[in-house]
Amino acid sequence: MKLSFGKAKSSVGLDIGSSSIKLVELKQTKKGYRLINLGLAPLSPETIVDGAIMNSPAVLDGIKGLLAELKVKTRDVVTSVSGTSVIIKKVNVPMMTEDELITQIQWEAEQYIPFDINDVNVDFQILGPSDEGQMSVLLVAVKKDMINDYTGVLTEAGLNPVVVDIDAFAVGNMYEINYPLAEGEVLALVNIGSSFININVCRDGISIFTRDISSGGASYTEEIQRQLSLSYNEAEAIKKSAGVEGENTPKEVLDIIGVVSDSISAEFQRSMDFFGTTNPGVSVNRICLCGGASRTHGLAGVISARLGIPSELVDPFKKVECDPKIFDPKYIANLSSASGVAVGLALRMAGDR
């Protein structure tokens, strides 16, 4: 299975996350994109751990349920992966053509990938010239076992997986179709899911730093569960009821949420500090948040205050045509924050780079 980068026209995007499966189908129009299908199927805890599928039947049931419920006819599908089985590095290699790099990429990758090169699928994107006689290349390697697990469950569901993308890159594609890119502006696109935070720092639409953090919305649920002696489902319901505004939420719950938000923002700051040391003289201008946990009460403000950088929630459907006769605006609003990766995936198609 080929890993791919960049933009594309249309497809079905299927974001298989640790807490839910998100499906988005878009159709390209003369004005942009129109929403055709949108849905979410929850997954039980431990179904997916560290990005790895631990319970294939549960994932398969979730996918089949979404396809049936939404009456999806398109079989070509794009999915994505993240986590410790994914390695993304920006490297410098001697100047060469893309065809030449294709023949040498395995050898180049072997110098930077901490896995046996025979156990991974490798892809790349040439970013441009760097030092004299050198060019900058974005190198991606994903363990074959992970790709096989994801494509296998899709095939079993009767789908045709045409692209396996990376969560962080999918968020970048989503952002580009919804928001203007100011020349020279450096953005931190941050997808806060249940178990992972995907960071993609971009300048002029080009990724210059990526990182996955093993933290996310499940941390809130687990801490509420622990401190208030509740079941996981009870704690999850309380977390969601707090919402963005936190109205009518008990103070003890808001206090727990605040402590976890501070911990998450500290982890994020460490990644941004590392970005600063590896990219001297480059400063992030804005932080753009998406993902199901991004709307957690107070989180955006805590991140902004800790880093001293403006933070904002992005809308994956801001420029996507959503017919109110077909899609209830409240339904779109409820699923929008969790749909960032799936929207980015739905922009992909077979063969693009």
C-alpha positions, 0 to 999 in steps of 0.5 A, a space after each residue: 500500500 502506497 503512502 501518499 501526500 498532497 492534495 486530491 479531488 474526492 473520495 471517502 475519508 475514513 478516520 479510524 480513531 481510538 474512540 470512534 470511526 469518522 466517515 466523510 464523503 465529499 464531491 468536488 464542485 466548480 466552487 469547491 466541495 459539497 458534503 455527501 455523507 457524514 457519520 460517526 461510529 463509537 468504539 469501545 476502549 481498548 479496541 485500538 491501542 497506540 494506533 494498532 487495531 486490537 479488536 478487528 471484529 469491532 472495527 469491522 462492525 463499526 465500518 459496516 454499520 456506518 456504510 449501511 446507515 449512510 447508504 455509502 455507494 463509493 467503494 474507494 476509501 482513504 484512511 490514515 495512521 499515526 502513533 509510534 509505528 509511524 516515523 516522519 523525518 525531514 532529511 537532506 539528501 544529495 540533489 537528484 530527480 524524483 525518479 532517482 530518489 525512488 530508486 535510492 529511497 530505501 537506502 536513504 531511509 535506512 539511515 534514519 528509520 529505527 526499524 528494520 527497513 524490510 518491515 516498513 513501507 516508505 514514501 517521501 515528498 521532495 520539499 526543495 533545495 536546502 544546502 548547496 548540492 542538497 535538497 530537503 525531503 520529507 521521509 515517512 515510514 510506517 510498519 507494514 503490519 499496521 498498514 496491513 491491519 488497516 487495509 485488511 479490515 477495510 477490504 473485509 468490509 467490502 471497500 477498496 483502500 486506495 491511499 493510506 495517509 498520515 493523520 497530521 498531513 490530512 489535517 493540513 489538507 483540511 485546513 488549506 481548503 477552508 482557510 487562506 494561507 498568509 505568505 510566510 505565516 507559520 501555523 501549528 495545526 493540532 489535532 487532539 484526538 482521544 489517545 493522540 495529539 497530532 502536530 503539524 507545523 506548516 509554513 506556506 502550506 509546507 510541513 516543516 515539523 510533525 510529532 505525535 503525542 500520546 495524550 488526548 481526550 481519554 486522559 480527561 475521562 480516565 482522571 474523572 473516572 479515577 477521582 470520582 469513582 465512576 465507570 468509564 462510560 459515566 466519566 465520559 458522559 460527564 466530560 462531554 456534558 461540560 462542553 466548551 462553555 462548562 455551564 452547569 458543570 460541577 466545580 470539582 469536574 471543572 477542576 479535574 478538567 483544568 488539571 488535565 488541560 494543564 498537563 496536555 498543554 505542558 506536553 504540547 509546549 515541550 514539543 514546541 520547544 523542541 521545534 524551536 531548537 531544531 528550527 532556530 529563528 522560526 516562530 509559530 504565529 498561530 495554533 489551530 485546533 481540531 479533533 474531538 477533544 479540542 473543544 474541551 472546556 478551557 483547553 484552547 485558552 490554557 494552551 494559548 496562555 502557556 505558549 503565549 501564542 493565539 489559539 483558535 478552533 478550526 471548522 473543517 466544514 467552513 468552506 464545504 457546502 452542507 445542504 441544510 435540507 440534507 444535513 441538520 446544522 446542529 448535527 454538522 456542528 456536533 461532529 465538526 470538531 471530530 471530523 478534521 482528519 476525515 475531511 482531509 482524507 476525503 480530499 484524496 484520491 488514488 495516484 495523487 502525491 
